[in-house]
Amino acid sequence: MSLRSRLPPRRTALKWLHWTMVPLFIWFLLVQPKDVTPFGPRAFQAHSMLALVFVSLSLLWFADLMRRGLASRPGPKLTGRLRTVHRAMHLTLIWGLFFVAFTGFLLGLTSATLLKAGGVLPIAPPLGLHAANEIVGIVHIIEFYALGAVVAGHAGFHIWRHYRLRDNALRIMVPQRFHRFL
């Protein structure tokens, strides 16, 4: 059997990717490296490993977007500007995740020391550009929290759709095994 025939359909895989990203995104909104360092090197290592998983999934999602385009469809009950908002919101999320990963790479590149994602994967060769590292760090933080606002808007939009338009937006977004809860 070919690999393609053993993989789940694209939309199913993207649903699982989406819902795997949710707790990781919440974790990184609430927990920063300075919050885990008091618990020792293993806690920092675990946080770094979660970051590696998060970035890998973000880049996988971005690669899927670049190769195949958006998988989401606005649905027949969304009309006019809401269709445009739906598309723009999804593109903003995926591109935003890519830029968070990219500025993370730039943090490693401008660092004075070699940073390793998950403690194993070198992020970039350190160039020791202190001023640039500070600027990139600020941009990285601002864009991540701005993306958090977009994520909150995205969740609110789909909850609104599900209950106001009654278009089953949440049932469409979650894997089938969770449909009984909606």
Legacy VTK file of the C-alpha trace (Angstrom):
# vtk DataFile Version 3.0
C-alpha trace
ASCII
DATASET POLYDATA
POINTS 182 float
0.000 0.000 0.000
1.178 3.491 -0.731
1.734 6.036 2.021
-1.050 8.242 0.664
-3.628 5.464 0.966
-2.694 4.907 4.627
-2.999 8.570 5.620
-6.300 10.080 6.746
-8.120 12.446 4.384
-6.726 15.989 4.322
-9.639 17.587 6.150
-9.474 14.985 8.925
-5.735 15.507 9.334
-6.200 19.284 9.433
-8.909 18.968 12.096
-6.544 16.987 14.285
-3.747 19.463 13.571
-6.049 22.361 14.462
-7.137 20.826 17.771
-3.588 19.781 18.657
-2.485 23.383 18.181
-5.168 24.830 20.504
-3.727 23.647 23.856
-0.180 24.376 22.681
-1.174 27.909 21.696
-2.870 28.466 25.060
0.201 27.112 26.839
2.513 29.577 25.084
0.106 32.456 25.691
0.188 31.753 29.422
3.671 30.313 30.040
6.966 31.920 29.074
10.470 30.479 29.488
11.056 32.668 32.569
8.030 30.986 34.185
9.471 27.476 33.873
13.166 28.114 34.640
12.587 28.195 38.440
11.479 24.548 38.165
14.855 23.500 36.809
16.427 22.453 33.535
14.000 19.590 32.897
11.029 21.950 33.013
12.769 24.319 30.612
13.623 21.338 28.379
9.976 20.230 28.344
8.854 23.780 27.484
11.426 23.924 24.689
10.299 20.541 23.349
6.679 21.766 23.283
7.901 24.803 21.346
9.613 22.529 18.819
6.382 20.552 18.362
4.361 23.763 18.056
6.680 25.257 15.448
6.881 21.986 13.498
3.088 21.765 13.338
2.855 25.444 12.371
5.280 24.934 9.500
3.454 21.772 8.427
0.172 23.693 8.330
1.804 26.529 6.378
3.328 24.052 3.895
-0.107 22.494 3.386
-1.572 25.958 2.733
1.153 26.764 0.212
0.757 23.437 -1.575
-3.021 23.010 -1.561
-4.597 26.280 -0.428
-7.201 26.682 2.301
-9.216 23.594 3.169
-11.930 25.565 4.945
-15.071 26.619 3.153
-17.249 29.484 4.357
-20.548 27.604 4.111
-23.797 28.664 2.438
-25.126 30.689 5.390
-22.182 33.086 5.340
-22.828 35.844 2.862
-21.162 39.018 1.672
-18.466 40.400 3.932
-18.660 37.439 6.301
-17.284 35.194 3.556
-14.354 37.577 3.125
-13.809 37.749 6.893
-13.851 33.945 7.087
-11.120 33.583 4.467
-9.022 36.471 5.796
-9.171 35.125 9.339
-7.959 31.669 8.333
-5.158 33.048 6.169
-4.109 35.427 8.965
-3.907 32.547 11.424
-1.778 30.299 9.241
0.488 33.087 7.973
0.721 34.429 11.535
1.919 31.056 12.813
4.522 31.007 10.051
5.792 34.482 10.991
5.976 33.517 14.678
8.150 30.562 13.655
10.211 32.808 11.377
10.897 35.393 14.086
11.805 32.519 16.410
14.417 31.531 13.826
15.599 35.151 13.715
15.924 35.115 17.518
18.267 32.157 17.204
20.143 33.789 14.340
20.743 37.073 16.176
21.540 35.400 19.511
25.002 35.442 21.046
24.779 31.723 21.888
23.612 28.673 19.974
19.963 28.051 20.829
18.542 24.561 20.381
14.836 23.892 19.953
13.861 21.093 22.277
17.481 21.007 23.378
18.378 19.014 20.268
17.745 21.016 17.093
19.997 24.046 16.492
17.756 26.965 15.545
20.330 28.976 13.592
24.031 29.844 13.739
24.353 32.627 16.342
25.624 35.907 14.935
25.782 37.772 18.239
23.726 40.772 17.101
22.526 42.017 20.486
20.514 45.050 19.301
18.854 43.083 16.503
18.081 40.257 18.948
16.256 42.678 21.259
14.199 44.101 18.380
13.341 40.657 17.011
12.388 39.527 20.525
9.934 42.404 20.875
8.466 41.738 17.414
8.176 38.006 18.224
6.258 38.698 21.437
3.979 41.349 19.928
3.087 39.229 16.911
2.363 36.184 19.076
-0.014 38.069 21.368
-1.617 39.833 18.395
-2.127 36.383 16.900
-3.726 35.422 20.214
-6.292 38.182 19.653
-6.952 36.827 16.157
-7.365 33.323 17.630
-9.907 34.659 20.153
-11.762 36.409 17.313
-11.630 33.212 15.258
-13.091 31.141 18.101
-15.773 33.742 18.774
-16.661 33.898 15.081
-17.151 30.129 14.833
-19.101 29.950 18.097
-21.308 32.779 16.813
-21.815 30.920 13.530
-22.701 27.697 15.304
-25.313 29.229 17.604
-26.566 32.289 15.700
-26.528 31.018 12.116
-27.078 27.420 13.217
-24.748 26.210 10.481
-23.039 23.562 12.627
-19.704 25.358 12.317
-18.332 23.662 15.421
-19.438 20.202 14.316
-17.682 20.773 11.011
-14.479 21.806 12.769
-14.130 18.997 15.291
-13.259 15.378 14.566
-16.321 13.182 14.183
-15.789 11.319 17.444
-16.584 14.571 19.330
-19.791 15.425 17.460
-21.977 13.954 20.186
-20.878 16.756 22.532
-22.139 19.524 20.198
LINES 1 183
182 0 1 2 3 4 5 6 7 8 9 10 11 12 13 14 15 16 17 18 19 20 21 22 23 24 25 26 27 28 29 30 31 32 33 34 35 36 37 38 39 40 41 42 43 44 45 46 47 48 49 50 51 52 53 54 55 56 57 58 59 60 61 62 63 64 65 66 67 68 69 70 71 72 73 74 75 76 77 78 79 80 81 82 83 84 85 86 87 88 89 90 91 92 93 94 95 96 97 98 99 100 101 102 103 104 105 106 107 108 109 110 111 112 113 114 115 116 117 118 119 120 121 122 123 124 125 126 127 128 129 130 131 132 133 134 135 136 137 138 139 140 141 142 143 144 145 146 147 148 149 150 151 152 153 154 155 156 157 158 159 160 161 162 163 164 165 166 167 168 169 170 171 172 173 174 175 176 177 178 179 180 181
